Amino acid sequence: MPIRPENKCRYPKNWKAISQRIRARAGDKCEWCGAKNNEPHPVTSSRVVLTVAHLDHTPENCHDENLKALCQRCHNAYDAKERARGIRLRRKAAMNIEPLF
């Protein structure tokens, strides 16, 4: 998944090496659905791009047990609620609305 520019500083400088190690640990396939990197996805037929997900949605937490190699489909599904929350917060910030609670 592309890293939002404002979040790049939250990732360690060696993120690329960490990501490569986690994908290699997974045998270059999605740890949830088994889709293989750079091959057609078994459901969508689109080319699989293997990503690394932070299970707690915290980029600073790069412990192995918090990282999973996921295809974009699984990663997007896993992050959907968190992504929707971020979109709402950014929209409110753009409109200069303070949260009530």
KOLGU-4560 file (N, C-alpha, C; in nm, 3 decimals, padded with zeros to 5 digits):
<recs>
<n_xx: 00.085 n_yy: -00.116 n_zz: 00.000 ca_xx: 00.000 ca_yy: 00.000 ca_zz: 00.000 c_xx: 00.090 c_yy: 00.123 c_zz: 00.000 mol: A seq: 1 type: MET>
<n_xx: 00.053 n_yy: 00.222 n_zz: -00.076 ca_xx: 00.134 ca_yy: 00.344 ca_zz: -00.073 c_xx: 00.126 c_yy: 00.409 c_zz: 00.065 mol: A seq: 2 type: PRO>
<n_xx: 00.237 n_yy: 00.462 n_zz: 00.108 ca_xx: 00.242 ca_yy: 00.530 ca_zz: 00.238 c_xx: 00.208 c_yy: 00.676 c_zz: 00.215 mol: A seq: 3 type: ILE>
<n_xx: 00.109 n_yy: 00.726 n_zz: 00.290 ca_xx: 00.072 ca_yy: 00.867 ca_zz: 00.278 c_xx: 00.193 c_yy: 00.953 c_zz: 00.316 mol: A seq: 4 type: ARG>
<n_xx: 00.218 n_yy: 01.060 n_zz: 00.241 ca_xx: 00.336 ca_yy: 01.144 ca_zz: 00.268 c_xx: 00.347 c_yy: 01.190 c_zz: 00.413 mol: A seq: 5 type: PRO>
<n_xx: 00.235 n_yy: 01.224 n_zz: 00.475 ca_xx: 00.240 ca_yy: 01.272 ca_zz: 00.613 c_xx: 00.273 c_yy: 01.161 c_zz: 00.713 mol: A seq: 6 type: GLU>
<n_xx: 00.268 n_yy: 01.035 n_zz: 00.669 ca_xx: 00.300 ca_yy: 00.923 ca_zz: 00.758 c_xx: 00.438 c_yy: 00.863 c_zz: 00.736 mol: A seq: 7 type: ASN>
<n_xx: 00.510 n_yy: 00.908 n_zz: 00.633 ca_xx: 00.641 ca_yy: 00.850 ca_zz: 00.603 c_xx: 00.736 c_yy: 00.857 c_zz: 00.721 mol: A seq: 8 type: LYS>
<n_xx: 00.729 n_yy: 00.963 n_zz: 00.799 ca_xx: 00.819 ca_yy: 00.978 ca_zz: 00.914 c_xx: 00.789 c_yy: 00.877 c_zz: 01.025 mol: A seq: 9 type: CYS>
<n_xx: 00.675 n_yy: 00.811 n_zz: 01.020 ca_xx: 00.638 ca_yy: 00.713 ca_zz: 01.122 c_xx: 00.700 c_yy: 00.575 c_zz: 01.096 mol: A seq: 10 type: ARG>
<n_xx: 00.751 n_yy: 00.553 n_zz: 00.975 ca_xx: 00.811 ca_yy: 00.425 ca_zz: 00.939 c_xx: 00.961 c_yy: 00.430 c_zz: 00.966 mol: A seq: 11 type: TYR>
<n_xx: 01.020 n_yy: 00.317 n_zz: 01.006 ca_xx: 01.165 ca_yy: 00.316 ca_zz: 01.029 c_xx: 01.240 c_yy: 00.334 c_zz: 00.897 mol: A seq: 12 type: PRO>
<n_xx: 01.361 n_yy: 00.384 n_zz: 00.908 ca_xx: 01.443 ca_yy: 00.407 ca_zz: 00.788 c_xx: 01.467 c_yy: 00.279 c_zz: 00.709 mol: A seq: 13 type: LYS>
<n_xx: 01.466 n_yy: 00.165 n_zz: 00.777 ca_xx: 01.491 ca_yy: 00.037 ca_zz: 00.710 c_xx: 01.361 c_yy: -00.037 c_zz: 00.674 mol: A seq: 14 type: ASN>
<n_xx: 01.251 n_yy: 00.038 n_zz: 00.655 ca_xx: 01.122 ca_yy: -00.024 ca_zz: 00.624 c_xx: 01.128 c_yy: -00.113 c_zz: 00.500 mol: A seq: 15 type: TRP>
<n_xx: 01.199 n_yy: -00.070 n_zz: 00.398 ca_xx: 01.208 ca_yy: -00.150 ca_zz: 00.275 c_xx: 01.266 c_yy: -00.289 c_zz: 00.306 mol: A seq: 16 type: LYS>
<n_xx: 01.372 n_yy: -00.294 n_zz: 00.385 ca_xx: 01.434 ca_yy: -00.422 ca_zz: 00.421 c_xx: 01.339 c_yy: -00.505 c_zz: 00.509 mol: A seq: 17 type: ALA>
<n_xx: 01.270 n_yy: -00.441 n_zz: 00.602 ca_xx: 01.173 ca_yy: -00.512 ca_zz: 00.686 c_xx: 01.063 c_yy: -00.572 c_zz: 00.600 mol: A seq: 18 type: ILE>
<n_xx: 01.010 n_yy: -00.492 n_zz: 00.509 ca_xx: 00.903 ca_yy: -00.538 ca_zz: 00.419 c_xx: 00.949 c_yy: -00.656 c_zz: 00.334 mol: A seq: 19 type: SER>
<n_xx: 01.068 n_yy: -00.648 n_zz: 00.280 ca_xx: 01.120 ca_yy: -00.759 ca_zz: 00.199 c_xx: 01.136 c_yy: -00.885 c_zz: 00.283 mol: A seq: 20 type: GLN>
<n_xx: 01.181 n_yy: -00.871 n_zz: 00.406 ca_xx: 01.200 ca_yy: -00.986 ca_zz: 00.494 c_xx: 01.066 c_yy: -01.053 c_zz: 00.528 mol: A seq: 21 type: ARG>
<n_xx: 00.963 n_yy: -00.972 n_zz: 00.554 ca_xx: 00.832 ca_yy: -01.027 ca_zz: 00.588 c_xx: 00.771 c_yy: -01.098 c_zz: 00.467 mol: A seq: 22 type: ILE>
<n_xx: 00.785 n_yy: -01.041 n_zz: 00.349 ca_xx: 00.733 ca_yy: -01.105 ca_zz: 00.227 c_xx: 00.808 c_yy: -01.235 c_zz: 00.199 mol: A seq: 23 type: ARG>
<n_xx: 00.939 n_yy: -01.237 n_zz: 00.224 ca_xx: 01.017 ca_yy: -01.360 ca_zz: 00.205 c_xx: 00.975 c_yy: -01.466 c_zz: 00.308 mol: A seq: 24 type: ALA>
<n_xx: 00.951 n_yy: -01.422 n_zz: 00.431 ca_xx: 00.904 ca_yy: -01.514 ca_zz: 00.536 c_xx: 00.774 c_yy: -01.584 c_zz: 00.493 mol: A seq: 25 type: ARG>
<n_xx: 00.690 n_yy: -01.511 n_zz: 00.420 ca_xx: 00.561 ca_yy: -01.564 ca_zz: 00.376 c_xx: 00.572 c_yy: -01.645 c_zz: 00.247 mol: A seq: 26 type: ALA>
<n_xx: 00.693 n_yy: -01.662 n_zz: 00.197 ca_xx: 00.710 ca_yy: -01.737 ca_zz: 00.073 c_xx: 00.659 c_yy: -01.662 c_zz: -00.048 mol: A seq: 27 type: GLY>
<n_xx: 00.660 n_yy: -01.529 n_zz: -00.040 ca_xx: 00.618 ca_yy: -01.441 ca_zz: -00.149 c_xx: 00.472 c_yy: -01.463 c_zz: -00.189 mol: A seq: 28 type: ASP>
<n_xx: 00.388 n_yy: -01.495 n_zz: -00.086 ca_xx: 00.245 ca_yy: -01.509 ca_zz: -00.112 c_xx: 00.166 c_yy: -01.453 c_zz: 00.006 mol: A seq: 29 type: LYS>
<n_xx: 00.041 n_yy: -01.418 n_zz: -00.018 ca_xx: -00.046 ca_yy: -01.362 ca_zz: 00.084 c_xx: -00.065 c_yy: -01.464 c_zz: 00.196 mol: A seq: 30 type: CYS>
<n_xx: -00.044 n_yy: -01.417 n_zz: 00.319 ca_xx: -00.056 ca_yy: -01.506 ca_zz: 00.434 c_xx: -00.201 c_yy: -01.539 c_zz: 00.469 mol: A seq: 31 type: GLU>
<n_xx: -00.297 n_yy: -01.474 n_zz: 00.405 ca_xx: -00.438 ca_yy: -01.502 ca_zz: 00.433 c_xx: -00.505 c_yy: -01.579 c_zz: 00.322 mol: A seq: 32 type: TRP>
<n_xx: -00.486 n_yy: -01.540 n_zz: 00.198 ca_xx: -00.559 ca_yy: -01.609 ca_zz: 00.089 c_xx: -00.468 c_yy: -01.694 c_zz: 00.002 mol: A seq: 33 type: CYS>
<n_xx: -00.337 n_yy: -01.680 n_zz: 00.017 ca_xx: -00.243 ca_yy: -01.761 ca_zz: -00.059 c_xx: -00.210 c_yy: -01.711 c_zz: -00.198 mol: A seq: 34 type: GLY>
<n_xx: -00.265 n_yy: -01.594 n_zz: -00.236 ca_xx: -00.235 ca_yy: -01.538 ca_zz: -00.368 c_xx: -00.085 c_yy: -01.514 c_zz: -00.381 mol: A seq: 35 type: ALA>
<n_xx: -00.027 n_yy: -01.550 n_zz: -00.495 ca_xx: 00.117 ca_yy: -01.539 ca_zz: -00.515 c_xx: 00.154 c_yy: -01.405 c_zz: -00.580 mol: A seq: 36 type: LYS>
<n_xx: 00.260 n_yy: -01.345 n_zz: -00.528 ca_xx: 00.309 ca_yy: -01.217 ca_zz: -00.578 c_xx: 00.336 c_yy: -01.223 c_zz: -00.728 mol: A seq: 37 type: ASN>
<n_xx: 00.296 n_yy: -01.118 n_zz: -00.800 ca_xx: 00.318 ca_yy: -01.101 ca_zz: -00.944 c_xx: 00.243 c_yy: -01.202 c_zz: -01.031 mol: A seq: 38 type: ASN>
<n_xx: 00.151 n_yy: -01.277 n_zz: -00.974 ca_xx: 00.069 ca_yy: -01.370 ca_zz: -01.052 c_xx: -00.076 c_yy: -01.323 c_zz: -01.048 mol: A seq: 39 type: GLU>
<n_xx: -00.161 n_yy: -01.375 n_zz: -01.137 ca_xx: -00.303 ca_yy: -01.335 ca_zz: -01.132 c_xx: -00.368 c_yy: -01.378 c_zz: -01.000 mol: A seq: 40 type: PRO>
<n_xx: -00.445 n_yy: -01.288 n_zz: -00.944 ca_xx: -00.516 ca_yy: -01.318 ca_zz: -00.819 c_xx: -00.623 c_yy: -01.423 c_zz: -00.848 mol: A seq: 41 type: HIS>
<n_xx: -00.639 n_yy: -01.524 n_zz: -00.762 ca_xx: -00.737 ca_yy: -01.630 ca_zz: -00.788 c_xx: -00.881 c_yy: -01.581 c_zz: -00.793 mol: A seq: 42 type: PRO>
<n_xx: -00.911 n_yy: -01.467 n_zz: -00.733 ca_xx: -01.049 ca_yy: -01.416 ca_zz: -00.734 c_xx: -01.067 c_yy: -01.306 c_zz: -00.838 mol: A seq: 43 type: VAL>
<n_xx: -00.975 n_yy: -01.211 n_zz: -00.841 ca_xx: -00.992 ca_yy: -01.092 ca_zz: -00.927 c_xx: -00.922 c_yy: -01.102 c_zz: -01.062 mol: A seq: 44 type: THR>
<n_xx: -00.828 n_yy: -01.193 n_zz: -01.075 ca_xx: -00.743 ca_yy: -01.210 ca_zz: -01.194 c_xx: -00.647 c_yy: -01.095 c_zz: -01.217 mol: A seq: 45 type: SER>
<n_xx: -00.650 n_yy: -00.991 n_zz: -01.131 ca_xx: -00.552 ca_yy: -00.883 ca_zz: -01.145 c_xx: -00.418 c_yy: -00.930 c_zz: -01.089 mol: A seq: 46 type: SER>
<n_xx: -00.310 n_yy: -00.866 n_zz: -01.134 ca_xx: -00.177 ca_yy: -00.904 ca_zz: -01.088 c_xx: -00.162 c_yy: -00.874 c_zz: -00.940 mol: A seq: 47 type: ARG>
<n_xx: -00.118 n_yy: -00.972 n_zz: -00.864 ca_xx: -00.101 ca_yy: -00.958 ca_zz: -00.720 c_xx: 00.022 c_yy: -00.873 c_zz: -00.690 mol: A seq: 48 type: VAL>
<n_xx: 00.002 n_yy: -00.775 n_zz: -00.603 ca_xx: 00.112 ca_yy: -00.697 ca_zz: -00.548 c_xx: 00.111 c_yy: -00.725 c_zz: -00.399 mol: A seq: 49 type: VAL>
<n_xx: 00.213 n_yy: -00.792 n_zz: -00.353 ca_xx: 00.222 ca_yy: -00.829 ca_zz: -00.212 c_xx: 00.266 c_yy: -00.708 c_zz: -00.130 mol: A seq: 50 type: LEU>
<n_xx: 00.194 n_yy: -00.682 n_zz: -00.023 ca_xx: 00.221 ca_yy: -00.569 ca_zz: 00.066 c_xx: 00.246 c_yy: -00.623 c_zz: 00.207 mol: A seq: 51 type: THR>
<n_xx: 00.284 n_yy: -00.535 n_zz: 00.298 ca_xx: 00.302 ca_yy: -00.575 ca_zz: 00.438 c_xx: 00.210 c_yy: -00.488 c_zz: 00.523 mol: A seq: 52 type: VAL>
<n_xx: 00.125 n_yy: -00.553 n_zz: 00.599 ca_xx: 00.027 ca_yy: -00.484 ca_zz: 00.683 c_xx: 00.072 c_yy: -00.483 c_zz: 00.828 mol: A seq: 53 type: ALA>
<n_xx: 00.045 n_yy: -00.369 n_zz: 00.894 ca_xx: 00.062 ca_yy: -00.358 ca_zz: 01.039 c_xx: -00.072 c_yy: -00.397 c_zz: 01.100 mol: A seq: 54 type: HIS>
<n_xx: -00.078 n_yy: -00.507 n_zz: 01.172 ca_xx: -00.204 ca_yy: -00.557 ca_zz: 01.224 c_xx: -00.268 c_yy: -00.463 c_zz: 01.325 mol: A seq: 55 type: LEU>
<n_xx: -00.187 n_yy: -00.383 n_zz: 01.394 ca_xx: -00.241 ca_yy: -00.286 ca_zz: 01.490 c_xx: -00.254 c_yy: -00.146 c_zz: 01.430 mol: A seq: 56 type: ASP>
<n_xx: -00.229 n_yy: -00.134 n_zz: 01.300 ca_xx: -00.239 ca_yy: -00.007 ca_zz: 01.227 c_xx: -00.142 c_yy: 00.099 c_zz: 01.280 mol: A seq: 57 type: HIS>
<n_xx: -00.032 n_yy: 00.055 n_zz: 01.340 ca_xx: 00.067 ca_yy: 00.147 ca_zz: 01.395 c_xx: 00.200 c_yy: 00.126 c_zz: 01.324 mol: A seq: 58 type: THR>
<n_xx: 00.237 n_yy: 00.216 n_zz: 01.233 ca_xx: 00.360 ca_yy: 00.198 ca_zz: 01.155 c_xx: 00.487 c_yy: 00.188 c_zz: 01.238 mol: A seq: 59 type: PRO>
<n_xx: 00.486 n_yy: 00.245 n_zz: 01.358 ca_xx: 00.604 ca_yy: 00.239 ca_zz: 01.443 c_xx: 00.627 c_yy: 00.099 c_zz: 01.500 mol: A seq: 60 type: GLU>
<n_xx: 00.522 n_yy: 00.016 n_zz: 01.506 ca_xx: 00.532 ca_yy: -00.119 ca_zz: 01.562 c_xx: 00.568 c_yy: -00.217 c_zz: 01.452 mol: A seq: 61 type: ASN>
<n_xx: 00.695 n_yy: -00.242 n_zz: 01.436 ca_xx: 00.743 ca_yy: -00.330 ca_zz: 01.330 c_xx: 00.791 c_yy: -00.465 c_zz: 01.383 mol: A seq: 62 type: CYS>
<n_xx: 00.735 n_yy: -00.508 n_zz: 01.496 ca_xx: 00.766 ca_yy: -00.641 ca_zz: 01.547 c_xx: 00.707 c_yy: -00.746 c_zz: 01.452 mol: A seq: 63 type: HIS>
<n_xx: 00.778 n_yy: -00.855 n_zz: 01.434 ca_xx: 00.735 ca_yy: -00.958 ca_zz: 01.338 c_xx: 00.592 c_yy: -01.004 c_zz: 01.361 mol: A seq: 64 type: ASP>
<n_xx: 00.550 n_yy: -01.019 n_zz: 01.487 ca_xx: 00.415 ca_yy: -01.069 ca_zz: 01.514 c_xx: 00.307 c_yy: -00.967 c_zz: 01.477 mol: A seq: 65 type: GLU>
<n_xx: 00.345 n_yy: -00.842 n_zz: 01.453 ca_xx: 00.251 ca_yy: -00.738 ca_zz: 01.414 c_xx: 00.245 c_yy: -00.719 c_zz: 01.261 mol: A seq: 66 type: ASN>
<n_xx: 00.329 n_yy: -00.789 n_zz: 01.188 ca_xx: 00.337 ca_yy: -00.770 ca_zz: 01.042 c_xx: 00.294 c_yy: -00.895 c_zz: 00.968 mol: A seq: 67 type: LEU>
<n_xx: 00.214 n_yy: -00.876 n_zz: 00.863 ca_xx: 00.170 ca_yy: -00.986 ca_zz: 00.777 c_xx: 00.187 c_yy: -00.945 c_zz: 00.632 mol: A seq: 68 type: LYS>
<n_xx: 00.234 n_yy: -01.039 n_zz: 00.551 ca_xx: 00.240 ca_yy: -01.018 ca_zz: 00.406 c_xx: 00.100 c_yy: -01.046 c_zz: 00.352 mol: A seq: 69 type: ALA>
<n_xx: 00.040 n_yy: -00.945 n_zz: 00.289 ca_xx: -00.095 ca_yy: -00.958 ca_zz: 00.236 c_xx: -00.102 c_yy: -00.907 c_zz: 00.093 mol: A seq: 70 type: LEU>
<n_xx: -00.188 n_yy: -00.969 n_zz: 00.013 ca_xx: -00.214 ca_yy: -00.915 ca_zz: -00.120 c_xx: -00.293 c_yy: -00.785 c_zz: -00.100 mol: A seq: 71 type: CYS>
<n_xx: -00.302 n_yy: -00.703 n_zz: -00.204 ca_xx: -00.372 ca_yy: -00.576 ca_zz: -00.190 c_xx: -00.519 c_yy: -00.597 c_zz: -00.154 mol: A seq: 72 type: GLN>
<n_xx: -00.581 n_yy: -00.701 n_zz: -00.206 ca_xx: -00.721 ca_yy: -00.728 ca_zz: -00.176 c_xx: -00.741 c_yy: -00.753 c_zz: -00.026 mol: A seq: 73 type: ARG>
<n_xx: -00.660 n_yy: -00.840 n_zz: 00.031 ca_xx: -00.672 ca_yy: -00.870 ca_zz: 00.175 c_xx: -00.632 c_yy: -00.749 c_zz: 00.259 mol: A seq: 74 type: CYS>
<n_xx: -00.527 n_yy: -00.677 n_zz: 00.217 ca_xx: -00.482 ca_yy: -00.560 ca_zz: 00.292 c_xx: -00.590 c_yy: -00.453 c_zz: 00.292 mol: A seq: 75 type: HIS>
<n_xx: -00.650 n_yy: -00.427 n_zz: 00.176 ca_xx: -00.757 ca_yy: -00.327 ca_zz: 00.168 c_xx: -00.877 c_yy: -00.368 c_zz: 00.254 mol: A seq: 76 type: ASN>
<n_xx: -00.914 n_yy: -00.494 n_zz: 00.252 ca_xx: -01.026 ca_yy: -00.541 ca_zz: 00.333 c_xx: -00.994 c_yy: -00.525 c_zz: 00.481 mol: A seq: 77 type: ALA>
<n_xx: -00.872 n_yy: -00.558 n_zz: 00.521 ca_xx: -00.833 ca_yy: -00.548 ca_zz: 00.661 c_xx: -00.831 c_yy: -00.403 c_zz: 00.709 mol: A seq: 78 type: TYR>
<n_xx: -00.785 n_yy: -00.312 n_zz: 00.623 ca_xx: -00.771 ca_yy: -00.171 ca_zz: 00.661 c_xx: -00.896 c_yy: -00.087 c_zz: 00.636 mol: A seq: 79 type: ASP>
<n_xx: -01.004 n_yy: -00.144 n_zz: 00.583 ca_xx: -01.120 ca_yy: -00.067 ca_zz: 00.539 c_xx: -01.176 c_yy: 00.024 c_zz: 00.649 mol: A seq: 80 type: ALA>
<n_xx: -01.199 n_yy: -00.028 n_zz: 00.768 ca_xx: -01.257 ca_yy: 00.055 ca_zz: 00.875 c_xx: -01.162 c_yy: 00.166 c_zz: 00.917 mol: A seq: 81 type: LYS>
<n_xx: -01.034 n_yy: 00.133 n_zz: 00.929 ca_xx: -00.935 ca_yy: 00.233 ca_zz: 00.968 c_xx: -00.921 c_yy: 00.341 c_zz: 00.861 mol: A seq: 82 type: GLU>
<n_xx: -00.923 n_yy: 00.300 n_zz: 00.735 ca_xx: -00.912 ca_yy: 00.395 ca_zz: 00.623 c_xx: -01.034 c_yy: 00.488 c_zz: 00.622 mol: A seq: 83 type: ARG>
<n_xx: -01.155 n_yy: 00.433 n_zz: 00.643 ca_xx: -01.276 ca_yy: 00.515 ca_zz: 00.646 c_xx: -01.269 c_yy: 00.617 c_zz: 00.760 mol: A seq: 84 type: ALA>
<n_xx: -01.217 n_yy: 00.574 n_zz: 00.874 ca_xx: -01.201 ca_yy: 00.665 ca_zz: 00.987 c_xx: -01.106 c_yy: 00.779 c_zz: 00.953 mol: A seq: 85 type: ARG>
<n_xx: -00.994 n_yy: 00.746 n_zz: 00.889 ca_xx: -00.897 ca_yy: 00.849 ca_zz: 00.848 c_xx: -00.956 c_yy: 00.947 c_zz: 00.748 mol: A seq: 86 type: GLY>
<n_xx: -01.037 n_yy: 00.896 n_zz: 00.655 ca_xx: -01.101 ca_yy: 00.983 ca_zz: 00.556 c_xx: -01.196 c_yy: 01.080 c_zz: 00.627 mol: A seq: 87 type: ILE>
<n_xx: -01.276 n_yy: 01.029 n_zz: 00.721 ca_xx: -01.368 ca_yy: 01.116 ca_zz: 00.796 c_xx: -01.291 c_yy: 01.224 c_zz: 00.873 mol: A seq: 88 type: ARG>
<n_xx: -01.183 n_yy: 01.183 n_zz: 00.939 ca_xx: -01.105 ca_yy: 01.280 ca_zz: 01.017 c_xx: -01.042 c_yy: 01.387 c_zz: 00.927 mol: A seq: 89 type: LEU>
<n_xx: -00.988 n_yy: 01.345 n_zz: 00.813 ca_xx: -00.927 ca_yy: 01.443 ca_zz: 00.722 c_xx: -01.033 c_yy: 01.537 c_zz: 00.663 mol: A seq: 90 type: ARG>
<n_xx: -01.150 n_yy: 01.482 n_zz: 00.634 ca_xx: -01.260 ca_yy: 01.566 ca_zz: 00.580 c_xx: -01.302 c_yy: 01.669 c_zz: 00.685 mol: A seq: 91 type: ARG>
<n_xx: -01.319 n_yy: 01.625 n_zz: 00.810 ca_xx: -01.357 ca_yy: 01.718 ca_zz: 00.917 c_xx: -01.249 c_yy: 01.823 c_zz: 00.939 mol: A seq: 92 type: LYS>
<n_xx: -01.123 n_yy: 01.780 n_zz: 00.934 ca_xx: -01.014 ca_yy: 01.876 ca_zz: 00.951 c_xx: -01.014 c_yy: 01.980 c_zz: 00.839 mol: A seq: 93 type: ALA>
<n_xx: -01.044 n_yy: 01.935 n_zz: 00.717 ca_xx: -01.047 ca_yy: 02.027 ca_zz: 00.603 c_xx: -01.161 c_yy: 02.127 c_zz: 00.618 mol: A seq: 94 type: ALA>
<n_xx: -01.270 n_yy: 02.085 n_zz: 00.683 ca_xx: -01.384 ca_yy: 02.175 ca_zz: 00.704 c_xx: -01.371 c_yy: 02.250 c_zz: 00.836 mol: A seq: 95 type: MET>
<n_xx: -01.262 n_yy: 02.223 n_zz: 00.909 ca_xx: -01.235 ca_yy: 02.289 ca_zz: 01.037 c_xx: -01.342 c_yy: 02.260 c_zz: 01.141 mol: A seq: 96 type: ASN>
<n_xx: -01.386 n_yy: 02.133 n_zz: 01.148 ca_xx: -01.486 ca_yy: 02.090 ca_zz: 01.245 c_xx: -01.416 c_yy: 02.016 c_zz: 01.357 mol: A seq: 97 type: ILE>
<n_xx: -01.443 n_yy: 02.057 n_zz: 01.480 ca_xx: -01.386 ca_yy: 01.992 ca_zz: 01.597 c_xx: -01.473 c_yy: 01.873 c_zz: 01.637 mol: A seq: 98 type: GLU>
<n_xx: -01.413 n_yy: 01.759 n_zz: 01.675 ca_xx: -01.496 ca_yy: 01.648 ca_zz: 01.723 c_xx: -01.561 c_yy: 01.685 c_zz: 01.856 mol: A seq: 99 type: PRO>
<n_xx: -01.686 n_yy: 01.639 n_zz: 01.877 ca_xx: -01.758 ca_yy: 01.668 ca_zz: 02.000 c_xx: -01.710 c_yy: 01.582 c_zz: 02.116 mol: A seq: 100 type: LEU>
<n_xx: -01.666 n_yy: 01.460 n_zz: 02.087 ca_xx: -01.625 ca_yy: 01.368 ca_zz: 02.193 c_xx: -01.488 c_yy: 01.316 c_zz: 02.168 mol: A seq: 101 type: PHE>
</recs>
